[in-house]
Amino acid sequence: MTKLIAAVIIVAVLYGGWELFFYWERVKNEEENQKKKSVAVAVRPEELSGMPSELENSLRAAQSQGSEGMKNFLKAYGNRLQDPRKAWIELDYCQLVARENTGEAKRIFAEVKRRVPHNSPIWPRIQQLEKTYD
C-alpha cells in the first residue's frame, strides 16, 4: 500500500511539474507579445525610410483632407514612395477609408500585408489591424 501511495505522489508531482512548465511557457509568450506591441507603439512614421523629405508637407496636407486627400496623395506620389513608409501611409489611408468603403480598406490591407515582410518595423501594426480587416 505504501508503494502505491508513493507512486501516486510521484505521478502527482510529475503532473504538477508538467503543468507548471506549460504555464511558464504561456506567461513567457505573453510577455514577448507585449514587447512586440510596445515596439509597434514606439515606431514613429516620420523616421521610417522610403519617402523623400520634400513630400512631408504634401503628406500632412493630404492627411488633413481625410481619406480623399490621402487617396489623391497616393495616386500622385505612390510611385515615389517605398516601403516601409509607403505601407505605413497606405495603412493610414486604409483606416480612413474604412468608414466609407470597407471593401476598399480590406483590399488595401491585404495588399500591404502580402507585400510587407515579417521583419519589417511596421509588421506589429499590421498584426494589430489584422483582426479588423481580415
C-alpha positions as CSV (number, residue, x, y, z in Angstrom):
1,M,0.0,0.0,0.0
2,T,2.8,2.4,0.8
3,K,4.3,1.7,-2.7
4,L,1.0,2.6,-4.3
5,I,0.8,5.9,-2.3
6,A,4.5,6.7,-3.2
7,A,3.7,6.0,-6.9
8,V,0.6,8.3,-6.8
9,I,2.6,11.1,-5.1
10,I,5.4,10.8,-7.8
11,V,2.8,10.9,-10.6
12,A,1.1,13.9,-9.0
13,V,4.5,15.7,-8.6
14,L,5.4,15.0,-12.2
15,Y,2.0,16.1,-13.5
16,G,2.3,19.3,-11.4
17,G,5.7,20.0,-12.9
18,W,4.4,19.4,-16.4
19,E,1.5,21.9,-15.8
20,L,3.9,24.4,-14.3
21,F,6.2,24.1,-17.3
22,F,3.3,24.9,-19.7
23,Y,2.1,27.8,-17.5
24,W,5.6,29.2,-17.6
25,E,5.7,29.0,-21.4
26,R,2.4,30.7,-21.7
27,V,3.5,33.6,-19.5
28,K,6.7,34.0,-21.4
29,N,4.9,34.1,-24.7
30,E,2.5,36.7,-23.4
31,E,5.5,38.8,-22.2
32,E,7.0,38.6,-25.7
33,N,3.8,39.6,-27.3
34,Q,3.6,42.6,-25.0
35,K,7.1,43.6,-26.0
36,K,6.2,43.3,-29.7
37,K,3.2,45.5,-29.2
38,S,5.2,48.1,-27.3
39,V,7.7,48.2,-30.3
40,A,4.7,48.8,-32.6
41,V,3.8,51.9,-30.5
42,A,7.5,53.0,-30.5
43,V,7.7,53.3,-34.3
44,R,7.4,56.8,-35.5
45,P,6.3,57.1,-39.1
46,E,8.4,60.2,-39.7
47,E,11.5,58.1,-39.0
48,L,10.7,55.3,-41.5
49,S,12.6,55.2,-44.7
50,G,11.1,55.3,-48.1
51,M,9.8,58.8,-48.7
52,P,11.6,61.8,-49.9
53,S,11.7,64.6,-47.3
54,E,10.2,67.1,-49.8
55,L,6.9,65.2,-49.7
56,E,6.4,65.6,-45.9
57,N,4.4,68.8,-46.3
58,S,2.2,67.3,-49.1
59,L,1.5,64.3,-46.8
60,R,0.5,66.5,-43.9
61,A,-1.8,68.4,-46.2
62,A,-3.3,65.2,-47.5
63,Q,-3.8,63.8,-44.0
64,S,-5.7,67.0,-43.0
65,Q,-8.1,66.5,-46.0
66,G,-9.1,63.0,-44.9
67,S,-9.5,59.9,-47.0
68,E,-9.9,61.7,-50.3
69,G,-6.7,63.7,-49.7
70,M,-4.8,60.5,-48.8
71,K,-6.1,58.8,-51.9
72,N,-5.0,61.7,-54.1
73,F,-1.6,61.7,-52.4
74,L,-1.1,58.0,-53.0
75,K,-2.2,58.4,-56.6
76,A,0.1,61.3,-57.2
77,Y,3.2,60.2,-55.3
78,G,2.8,56.5,-54.8
79,N,5.4,55.7,-57.4
80,R,8.0,57.8,-55.5
81,L,7.3,56.1,-52.1
82,Q,8.9,52.9,-50.9
83,D,8.3,50.5,-48.1
84,P,8.1,50.7,-45.1
85,R,6.9,54.3,-45.3
86,K,4.6,53.6,-48.2
87,A,3.0,50.7,-46.3
88,W,2.5,52.9,-43.3
89,I,0.8,55.6,-45.3
90,E,-1.4,53.0,-47.0
91,L,-2.4,51.7,-43.6
92,D,-3.3,55.2,-42.6
93,Y,-5.4,55.5,-45.7
94,C,-6.9,52.1,-45.1
95,Q,-8.1,53.3,-41.6
96,L,-9.6,56.5,-43.0
97,V,-11.4,54.9,-45.9
98,A,-12.8,52.0,-43.8
99,R,-15.6,54.2,-42.6
100,E,-16.8,54.9,-46.2
101,N,-15.7,51.8,-48.1
102,T,-14.9,48.7,-46.2
103,G,-14.2,46.7,-49.4
104,E,-11.5,49.2,-50.4
105,A,-10.0,49.1,-46.9
106,K,-9.8,45.3,-46.9
107,R,-8.3,45.3,-50.4
108,I,-5.6,47.8,-49.5
109,F,-4.8,46.0,-46.2
110,A,-4.5,42.6,-48.0
111,E,-2.1,44.2,-50.5
112,V,0.1,45.7,-47.8
113,K,0.1,42.5,-45.7
114,R,1.1,40.5,-48.7
115,R,3.9,42.9,-49.7
116,V,5.5,43.7,-46.3
117,P,7.9,41.1,-44.8
118,H,7.5,39.8,-41.3
119,N,10.7,41.5,-40.1
120,S,9.6,45.0,-41.1
121,P,9.2,47.6,-38.4
122,I,5.6,48.0,-39.3
123,W,4.7,44.4,-39.0
124,P,3.3,44.7,-35.4
125,R,0.9,47.4,-36.7
126,I,-0.2,45.0,-39.4
127,Q,-0.9,42.4,-36.8
128,Q,-2.8,44.9,-34.7
129,L,-5.1,45.8,-37.6
130,E,-5.4,42.2,-38.9
131,K,-8.4,41.4,-36.8
132,T,-10.3,44.4,-38.2
133,Y,-9.5,43.9,-41.9
134,D,-9.2,40.1,-42.4
